[in-house]
């Protein structure tokens, strides 16, 4: 074996901390254009006067938040991070998990974001700095670091659900569970909502697929036409429920249904539904790092 | 706001009786904040026979845990939180004379019945419009449980706070009526 001298990509932790801090703040202040566009589209179609009034308020709210650099919503969420680490990238200066948490801590402190995390689910004492975050890591090919921050509010998070469907329930059973979950939620998750659906894998895989589905830009269906068709049908059925903006009645209950699937076991069909409120917030950055001579080795 | 009913607090039973489901309301005056942890503490205090942090008769509670105020702001973003989490506590406060609650989302049948029984009203604020609502709050002061951080009880003064009557004192419910009107499926 002969390994010639090579240069490993590396990235310092301070760059990661600053990036996470900025993502936490911008996700909470700057609503994506895709979301604002979908409000406007919904406004042009909504026939309920109260529903239209809600949508107008949401557009104005997003403008205020952006112009005045304040959070769209007081529930600035528990921070969920999707972290894709290129296997050829070397992170220098500290443990990645600590570094990401430091970024979240600074973002919530310096951005005047609400601290909404309790340290123990039973004792319920506020941690005071909004950490820990929930971090999902993935090792991927390449030498980049891709960070997505999703501040997740719990008005919507509380209304999700998972069902370990029987295979005999089929596609219709899965779809009915999704529609029923949204129907039961009513106005609680702050409609118009975005519905993330994960089907397949194991219990936790389905839940993760549903969460990740929420990070897809609005207006983009699943690239697989068969699944895109299911998304469209689910959206139509959900918007026939009559719940409407804020649950006041109307045609706009959901702005999108995003479905992701995964192979599963012969005996099962896990179906997870993760709901986002209309303030669907997520920001992504790809950090490139820099090249550095790390070592030369030959034998 | 055009076409809205202007209401000043304190919210007497006479004012409540005039409010009808679906009304647009512009609320003015003093209201109090409280959410999960503060409700638990207040109801525990009542059960021990102790006083709660403010005289509740004819008052309005806003279910909110605001974001921290930036320098120069009265309060950070301050939209409603999901009301149903306070269901376990609300009937106790309604029995003590609370006349209005502001939040978002469904209430249990028990709370709806308590609204009717005690002549109180449930208002909806627009969930997620926290930046917009904060501009209608002209003063904010923590009056109890400061250790609860965003969950502390605050005394707020509001001006033209836009609300919608979700459940009136007769028990008419906008969530049921609105959904029925636009629903195109059964079940």
Interface residues (C-beta under 8 A of the other chain):
Chain A: X47 X48 X50 X53 X54 X57 X58 X60 X61 X64 X65 X68 X69 X70 X71 X72 X73 X74 X75 X76 X112 X113 X114 X115 X116 X124 X126 X128 X155 X158 X183 X186 X187 X188 X189 X190 X237 X240 X241 X242 X243 X244 X246 X247 X248 X249 X250 X251 X277 X278 X279
Chain B: X22 X24 X37 X64 X65 X66 X67 X68 X69 X70 X73 X76 X77 X78 X79 X81 X82 X84 X104 X105 X106 X124 X126 X127 X128 X129 X130 X131 X132 X134 X135 X148 X149 X150 X151 X162 X164 X174 X175 X177 X178 X179 X180 X181 X182 X183 X184 X185 X187
